[in-house]
Amino acid sequence: MIPKFELNARNKITATGALAVQVLKYSFGMINWRIEEIKEIERKTRNILKMCKMYHQKPDIDRLYLKRKEGGRGMVQIEAAYKAEIINIAEYLYTKYKDQFVNIVNVHESTQQNTNSILKLEAKILGELNQLSGMNDAKQDGMQHTKGRLGEVLKKKWKNKVMQWQYIRNMDRQLISAEDTFLWLSKGELKTETESEIVAAQDQALNTKYYATKILHTETDSKCRLCQQHDETMYARKWTKNTGTDMYQTQ
């Protein structure tokens, strides 16, 4: 239903997180979800977005879940929401241990297997988070920073991708303001189809000859079809009057 609403890109993404994801959040900590099941739900969600032209066919997955002011599209990641909720419930059990009913729950938790115990699951999630974020203690800044820390892990994964992070590296090299650059994403006034195409172009995910050669391996020649000199990535055509020639700059 949400993809059919006459909303701009930002409002559609926000509605998905506020209406659809919240239904699942009520079950976190009550149903023994496996990470594989949650990832399968996310895959199906992305396929629905693709069918509704809200998401490009070959985009970067991590960028979809980053904050808009950081260059992402602001979709709520179900896996991150699940982990944050488990940590939040476990923190409640730790801090309210004097309550007799909470104490009963803690005794019950201590007898459960690793896959069924919230406290043991929380310890596992924090261990993985420490390893990915490079922090010794994921609790040291308080639980309110858990989602932010999960977001930093996503951003780190995005930065480690050579092609997708190329756009951001060019920004850093030319000292361009990231806040002003991503203002169009923060406002989210474009249609979802237009926004997804622009993001895909920035991530080098459009079907250029370079992408087909280096990623899909369906081509053997990555040279541009126009200039026949540079790799065909995303080009901005600039007419140079003083030379009378076409110049291309990789974006």
Secondary structure, DSSP 8 states (H G I E B T S, - for coil): -GGGS---HHHHHHHIIIIIIHHHHTTBTTB---HHHHHHHHHHHHHHHHHTTSS-SS--HHHHTS-GGGTS-----HHHHHHHHHHHHHHHHHHTTTSHHHHHHHHHHHTS-TTT-HHHHHHHHHHHHHHHHT-S-TTTT-GGGHHHHHHHHHHHHHHT-TTTTHHHHHHHHTT--HHHHTHHHHHT-S-HHHHHHHHHHHTT-S--HHHIIIII---S--B-TTTSSSB-S-EEEEEETTTTEEEEEE-
